[in-house]
């Protein structure tokens, strides 16, 4: 009897194991489905961007108060006393320390990005993304247990190194996986929404948890999410078993991309439009206390309402880009004008409710600029260079870092020497004056892909939308029919009927305009 029961249990266990194996197999097949894999990749990248921006902003309500407590405890332990001038000097030094700590992430990211962009172009997107997530996890753990300024500085700088890998490779991976322009704009718009949510939701998230459960909990939560995203990245992307990078074409060097006038205009617009946000974040709290007598909860919630117009701006731009893709430059220019006007209005606000309106305008304008111009960078690489996106999005990341590296250090000095009103008027004027420069991009959508540098690489496999099209055309010319199943008239010379230029002539031609 006991033998029969044990045999039945063994059979039941075997059936359950078989069912689990079948489900695991089905899950593996589902993950390998190209369309589902693209969606999972988008989730992985969006979570990485969310984490990076939450970690960037979560320290805003935590670190100044935490360091002030540490300094106060140190003074009490040493029984330090001093006159008012000494205390004033200490406060100024403390402000400088906070500014340098906040800026260290963007400064290191700015320094490292040219190298990471080239590295991503050489090895692909998956390994750098995993490296970035790993460094961000270590950085978050250091934040969790840091108990002095030096350790916090190391953690903040280390986060900049991780961001240089994760942000650039993540955005580049989206551009590579979503090759159709409408899909690419939509996917990048979703990524921008996660960036916005991370930046705007992190201060209240960190402030509330710090107030009620201590400094470590916010960073532990972010570390767990980062670890889960890294595991998902290894499971889905399998970065160390991938062979696709062996056939990747060699991307255009980053210095060549930097001197491309179209890319330079886009990079300048990304820097200029983010300056108001980067310069207001470290200065607006003191201004609100001085002019509005704002409470701490009002200061903490200053930027949270701006999340909704930012999402609205992303949604509107994606929809308009799908209907009128040739007006991407106009959406960016309109966004810069809105940012400029909103920046000029900020100093005129007298209440917290009034202040919300121009801040929402700034974030709405930034959404227009980012959502319109980030896909434009990928398109410019497709039509003017090689469809490898690591370096071009490293340039975009550099553009952001310039604004956020200068903000915490320079903004306070400008306010002290010139005033808060002059700071905002200067930022607003800069955005309005830069907007006409985007007219240079008005004919970008009419460009044809350049083949001079790329056709040499097509024997190793197509990468990107335009490489794929060119590969198909080469196969049609070689075999005398359409490989995609469409009827294409071919003459006796192996060229398309009505085609006036030979393939050899087209290979050596420069980028053309219709």
Buried (B, 14 or more C-beta within 10 A) or exposed (E): EEEEEEEEEEEEEEEEEEEEEEEEEEEEEEEEEEEEBBEBBBBBBBBBBBBBBBBBBBBBBBBBEBBEEBBEEEEEEEEEEEEEEEEEEBEEEBBBBBBBBBBBBBBBBBBBBBEBBBBBBBBBBBBBBBBBBBBBBBBBBBBBEBEEBEEBBBBBBBBBBBBBBBBBBBBBBBBBBBBEBBBBBBBBBBBBBBBBBBBBBBBBBBBEBBEEEEBBBBBBBBBEBBBEBBEBBBEBBEBEEBEEEEEBBEBBBBEBBBEBEBBBBBBBBBBBBBBBBBBBBBBBBBBBBEBBEBEEEBBBBBBBBBBBBBBBBBBBBBEBBEEEBEBBBBBBBBBBBBBBBBBBBBBEBEEBEEBBBBBBBBBBBBBBBBBBBBBBBBBBBBBBBBBBBBBBBBBBBBBBBBBBBBBBBBBBEBBEEEEBBEBBBBBBEBBBEBBEBBEBBBEBBEBBBBBEBBBEBBEEBBBBBBBBBBBBBBBBBEEEBBBEEEEBEBEEEEBBEEBEEEBEEBBEEEBEEE
